[in-house]
Amino acid sequence: MRLLLCLIVYAKLVNECENVAIKTDGISLDGGNILINRYSLPEDGKVAEDFLNRDHIRRKRYLGLGRKFKLNKRYQECIAPGDAKGHCKHLTFCPIDILTGTRSTLEYLCVIERTYVGVCCPDDVALSGMIGSQLVMDLPAGGEDYDLKNNVTGCGLPAEGRTIGTMQSATVQQWPWLVALYHPKEYQQGTEQQFCGGTLITEKHILTAAHCLQGVTPQEVRVRLGEYDFTKYNETRSQDLAVAEIKNHEDFVVSTYENDIAIITLAQPTSFNSYIWPVCLPPTGETFVNETVVVAGWGQQEYAGPTSPVLLQVAIPVWEQEKCADSFLQRITENNICAAAYEGGKDSCQGDSGGPLLYQLENGRWVTIGVVSWGIECGNKGSPGIYARVNKYIPWIIKHTIARV
């Protein structure tokens, strides 16, 4: 019925919009056909890297590729149900059912690129008062997919500002994408706090390190979102969620920690609030050399020392790749990123594994550029921490998150 309704209205809408200028945001057109929708998914289900490198894809990065590779993005502005501010989107990517949840269905239909019939989806779905509301859409998203004017919705925006420098406690709402992984049995017995960290990238997916989950079944691990201080119960309305699936990178090498990256799929989606919020994924092609970045976690405060019950953070520089490679006998690949204070004393440590290395873009969005992997002890001068370089794994992340929707 819904499909029939869209087909009936389609011609009328296209006619009415023939002379309306709709922003294409740089998507290439060829004879009226949108190039992005010419690509078909290979039989093996892999997203080709050369596809992601094309000009019209590179501008929008990896934002919301679906089965038919329609963009999960906002098009022209419109008035959504509940008189909320909205944008035209493909029906597949609007998290609420616009067509059956409103009195006047036709009122909320719109045309995308003069080719598709879309729906007017609220920017902040919670304002619409409709079932299925969530605060953030378009996930996982790239930090560069937002402009400076949009500082309210989307990934990579904490609830409050921050100052960073020496090792110090984070504030309660400072890093709402930080995730703690723990073993339920050991945690209840008081023998373990958390064993690894992670980063929330969608309402159902956690980015972490493969070595944290080697030989671990979904039933043996729990995910805590929104935690700050493990000694204070319910201080941040944290959520403990079960794990549905663990996906370690298929080329992870246990002996060398190459391709040390993994994705956890939660048994149920989380809801977002000021304590739980997703981070953005980084722009491709950037090295971040000599940039100041932040690593955060509940790991050991010094090598072989106690873990911290409170979330800690430290600002450190990203090393030049050659300088990093010269610091180790083990091979450092282009899929690694190295960071630590050159003088020593500022570094990630045991228990921080799987957590994020964070960088703030010029538009204010925070992106996770690295996943804590390994190092020689902690904080040694001339020996940086080694991280999985996230922007080298964008196609793999897409394949195991949005490409499976």
C-alpha positions, 0 to 999 in steps of 0.5 A: 500500500505504501509503495503504491501510494508513493508511485501515485504521488511520484509524477505529481511531485516531480512535476511540481518540483521541476523548477525547484532548485534542490541542493545536490551537495556536489553529487555528480550528475550525468545525463540526469542520472546520479552516479552514486546509484550506478554502483552495485554491491559485489556478490561477495558483499565487499565495499570496493575501496576504489568506490569510496575514493571517487570524488563524489563519495570522498566529499561525503565520505562513508555516510550512510551507504545502504543496500542500493547506495542511496545516501543516508543524508539530509537534503532540502529543509522541510517541516516534519510531523509535529511542526518540527524542523526537518530535512528530506531523507530516503524513507529507509533512513528515517528512524520513525514511520512517517507514512503511517504515523501521521494524519496527512501522508502526502504532506510529508512526501518530498522529492530527492534529486528529482529522482526519488520520493522521500519523506520529511524526517525531523532533525531531532526525532524526539521533538516529533513525539513519534514512536522510535525517536532517537536523538542522532541519525546518519550513523556511523558518520564522518566528522567532516560531514557537518558544517560549523553552523550545525553544533546541536545534532550529530556525532562527536559533540559532547554535552560540555566543553573541555580543557586538556593537557596533563593527565587528569580526570575527565568531566562527567559528560566530557567523553560520552562515547567512551565504552567499558568492556567487562566480564560479568562474573569477575565484575560481580565478584569484585576481582575485575573492573573493566578489561578493555575500552571501546568507542560508540560509533552507532546506536548498536556498534562499538569500535574496539581492539581485536586482542581484547576479544580474542577467544571471547564469546558474546556471552562472556562480555558486557558493555557499559555505556555512559560510565564515569566513576566506577565507585559511584552507582548510577551517577551518570545513568549508565547502561549495561548491555549484552553483546549479540556479535563480536567481529574481529578483523579477519586479518588480525595477527595475534603475535604482532597485533597487526589489524588490531581492530574489532566491532561489537554489535549490541543485542539491542540499540542504546538510546542517546542522552548527555552521557551516551553519544556516538563519536564521528569517524575520521576523514580519510587520507589524513595522517594527523602527524604532529597534531595534539590528540587525546587518549582516555580510559580507565586503565592503569595509571602507571605500568603495573600500577592500579587501574583508575575507577575514574575516567582519565584523559591525557593530551599527546602528540602524534609521531611521524611514522618514520620516527615511530618505526625507528623506535621499535624492532617490531614492524610498524605498518601504515595501518598504525598510528603512534602517539605519546609525549616525546619526553615520556610520562604521558601515554595509554596503558594496560586496561586502556586497550580498545579505547579511542585516540581522539582528535577535534576537527575545525568544525568542533566535531571529535573523531576517533583516529586510533584504537589503543593497541599495544606498547612497551610498558607505559610512558617510556621516553622514546617509546610511543603507544601504538594504535590501529589507524581508524581511517585505514579501516573505513571500508571494513567498518562500513561492511560490518555496520551500515552495509549490513542494515 
